[in-house]
Amino acid sequence: MARSNKPTLEEIVDQYVQRARSKLRPTEYERSTRDDLTLHHVVENDEFRILDHIIAVKDRQVEWVWRSQDFWPTDQLTDITVAGEDLRNYGVIHGTNRISGVKFTIGPRSYAGPDPDACLPYVNDYLHLEAHYRWKDDQMTLQRARIGVDFKTKDGLTLRARSVEIELARFWNLEYRYRSSLGSRLLVSVDGDEQMRIGVPTSLDTDEVRGIFDSVMAYRSGESSVALPSQFVVERE
């Protein structure tokens, strides 16, 4: 259950937009409309990195957030967060003529929090699952996966990492109970005030990686009807 004194995602984003418009930070701000969406476009350039955000709002509710930022000296992280009953994030790490990483995360909408550095529209205080992929031979493979990740306390169960491989697990954190199975896919069951089943692949082929990249990049134009990557499945009960 979300803490009652915590601001909503919409309140957090409103504060971010007001800061971006105030010129207290090195930002460029533009507001536009597309169909029934209001788009807030914020670019922040502090000479060390460039953060580019497009926030889509419909009927005063945040629908999605597109982001591009410098990740490594030659790479960018570009992602799209879809704000429904939960927050689902699909991202790619890419550079010139290459895609070097893919990520997927999902967390409760009520656990979005303000960015302490005031650079991002919001930050995730808690995630049900985070999954990170990197190339191994000719496939993008699941190299790091965690469940029940609390960024306040740094708690969370690692299912796969460099020296970790947990095939079956049960884990409790905050008010959530998790069960996971790691085989040809990673399957996670979440039980709490949100009940869902999450399934993600343990490998992605070249065409799938390109498709994920294209889906994420399409939101740059403000399009909201782009098909999201189907490899990441979430079923709510």
C-alpha positions in Angstrom: 0.0 0.0 0.0 1.4 3.4 -1.0 2.2 5.9 1.8 -0.6 8.3 2.3 1.6 11.4 2.5 3.3 10.7 -0.7 2.6 12.9 -3.8 1.0 11.3 -6.8 2.9 10.8 -10.1 0.9 13.8 -11.5 1.9 16.1 -8.7 5.6 15.0 -9.0 5.6 15.6 -12.8 3.8 19.0 -12.4 6.6 20.1 -10.1 9.2 19.0 -12.6 7.5 20.9 -15.4 7.2 24.0 -13.4 11.0 23.9 -12.6 11.7 23.3 -16.3 9.7 26.4 -17.2 11.2 28.6 -14.5 14.7 28.8 -16.1 16.3 28.0 -12.8 17.9 25.1 -14.6 19.6 25.0 -18.0 16.4 23.8 -19.7 14.5 24.4 -22.9 10.7 23.8 -22.6 8.1 23.4 -25.3 4.4 22.6 -24.9 2.3 21.1 -27.8 -0.7 18.9 -28.4 -1.2 15.8 -30.5 -4.7 14.4 -30.8 -6.0 14.3 -27.2 -2.5 14.4 -25.6 -0.7 17.4 -24.1 3.1 17.0 -24.6 5.6 18.6 -22.4 9.0 18.6 -24.0 12.0 19.4 -21.7 15.6 19.4 -22.8 18.3 19.9 -20.1 21.9 20.6 -21.1 24.3 21.2 -18.2 27.4 20.8 -20.5 28.1 17.4 -19.0 25.1 15.5 -20.3 21.9 16.1 -22.2 18.5 14.9 -20.8 15.6 14.9 -23.3 12.1 14.2 -22.0 8.7 14.1 -23.6 5.8 13.8 -21.1 2.4 12.9 -22.4 -0.6 13.9 -20.3 -4.3 13.1 -21.0 -7.2 14.4 -18.9 -4.6 15.5 -16.3 -3.2 12.0 -16.0 0.4 11.1 -17.1 0.1 8.6 -20.0 3.8 8.0 -20.9 7.2 9.5 -20.6 9.9 9.2 -23.3 13.5 9.9 -22.3 16.9 10.0 -24.0 20.1 10.7 -22.0 23.8 10.2 -22.3 24.7 6.8 -20.8 28.4 6.3 -21.5 30.8 8.6 -23.4 29.6 7.1 -26.7 26.2 5.6 -25.8 22.7 6.8 -25.0 19.9 5.4 -22.9 16.5 5.8 -24.6 13.4 4.5 -23.0 9.6 4.8 -22.8 7.6 4.5 -19.5 4.0 3.7 -19.9 1.9 4.9 -16.9 -1.1 2.7 -16.5 -2.1 0.8 -13.3 1.6 0.3 -13.0 4.8 1.8 -14.5 6.3 -0.3 -17.3 9.6 0.8 -18.8 11.2 -0.4 -22.0 14.7 0.8 -22.8 17.6 0.5 -25.1 21.3 1.4 -24.8 22.6 2.4 -28.2 25.3 4.2 -30.0 26.3 4.8 -33.6 25.0 1.8 -35.7 24.7 -0.5 -32.7 22.4 -1.5 -29.9 24.3 -2.7 -26.9 21.6 -3.3 -24.2 17.9 -3.7 -23.5 16.1 -3.2 -20.2 12.6 -3.8 -18.9 11.3 -2.8 -15.5 7.9 -2.7 -13.9 6.8 -1.1 -10.6 3.8 0.2 -8.7 2.6 3.6 -10.0 2.1 4.7 -6.4 5.8 4.3 -5.6 7.0 6.9 -8.1 9.0 9.5 -6.2 10.6 13.0 -6.9 14.1 13.0 -8.1 16.4 14.3 -5.3 18.6 15.9 -8.0 15.6 17.5 -9.8 16.8 16.3 -13.2 14.2 13.6 -13.9 10.4 13.9 -14.0 10.3 11.2 -11.3 12.3 8.2 -10.0 11.3 4.7 -9.1 11.3 4.1 -5.4 10.3 0.4 -5.8 10.2 -2.1 -8.6 8.5 -5.5 -8.9 11.1 -6.6 -11.5 14.1 -5.2 -13.3 15.7 -7.1 -16.2 18.8 -6.1 -18.1 20.0 -7.7 -21.4 23.4 -7.7 -23.1 24.9 -9.4 -26.1 26.3 -12.9 -25.8 27.3 -14.3 -29.2 24.4 -13.4 -31.6 21.7 -13.1 -29.0 20.8 -10.5 -26.3 20.7 -12.5 -23.1 19.3 -11.8 -19.7 22.3 -11.0 -17.6 20.8 -9.3 -14.6 17.4 -9.7 -13.0 16.1 -8.6 -9.6 12.7 -8.7 -7.9 11.2 -6.7 -5.1 13.7 -3.9 -5.5 13.5 -1.2 -2.8 15.7 1.7 -3.8 15.3 3.4 -0.4 16.6 0.4 1.7 18.7 -1.2 -1.2 16.8 -4.4 -0.6 15.9 -6.8 -3.4 16.5 -10.4 -4.5 18.9 -11.0 -7.3 17.8 -13.9 -9.5 20.5 -13.7 -12.1 23.9 -11.9 -12.2 27.5 -12.7 -13.0 27.8 -15.3 -10.2 24.1 -15.9 -9.3 21.5 -18.2 -10.9 18.3 -18.9 -8.8 15.9 -21.2 -10.6 13.1 -21.1 -8.0 12.6 -18.4 -5.4 10.1 -17.0 -2.9 10.7 -13.5 -1.6 8.8 -11.0 0.6 9.4 -7.2 0.6 7.2 -4.4 1.9 3.6 -5.7 1.4 4.4 -7.8 -1.6 5.1 -11.6 -1.9 7.0 -12.9 -4.9 7.4 -16.3 -6.5 9.7 -16.8 -9.5 10.8 -19.4 -11.9 13.8 -19.0 -14.2 14.0 -21.3 -17.2 13.5 -20.5 -20.9 11.6 -17.5 -19.6 11.7 -15.7 -16.3 8.2 -15.9 -14.7 7.3 -13.8 -11.6 4.1 -13.9 -9.6 3.3 -10.9 -7.5 0.8 -11.0 -4.6 -0.2 -8.0 -2.6 -2.4 -5.0 -3.2 -1.3 -5.6 -6.8 -1.7 -9.1 -8.1 0.0 -10.0 -11.4 2.0 -12.4 -13.4 5.1 -11.2 -15.3 6.9 -13.1 -18.0 10.1 -12.0 -19.7 12.4 -13.8 -22.1 15.9 -14.9 -21.2 17.1 -14.2 -24.7 16.2 -11.9 -27.6 17.3 -12.4 -31.2 18.6 -9.6 -33.5 15.2 -8.9 -35.1 13.5 -8.7 -31.7 16.1 -6.2 -30.4 15.7 -4.1 -33.5 11.9 -4.2 -33.0 12.2 -3.0 -29.4 14.5 -0.2 -30.5 12.1 0.9 -33.2 9.1 0.9 -30.8 11.0 3.0 -28.2 12.2 5.5 -30.8 8.8 6.0 -32.4 7.6 7.8 -29.3 10.0 10.6 -30.1 7.5 12.0 -32.5 4.8 12.1 -29.8 3.0 9.0 -31.2 1.1 7.1 -28.6 -0.4 4.2 -30.6 2.9 2.5 -31.3 2.8 -1.2 -30.4 4.9 -1.9 -27.3 7.4 -4.9 -27.2 5.3 -8.0 -26.9 8.1 -10.1 -25.5 7.4 -8.7 -22.0 4.1 -10.0 -20.8 2.1 -8.7 -17.8 -1.2 -10.3 -16.7 -3.2 -8.7 -13.9 -5.6 -10.7 -11.8 
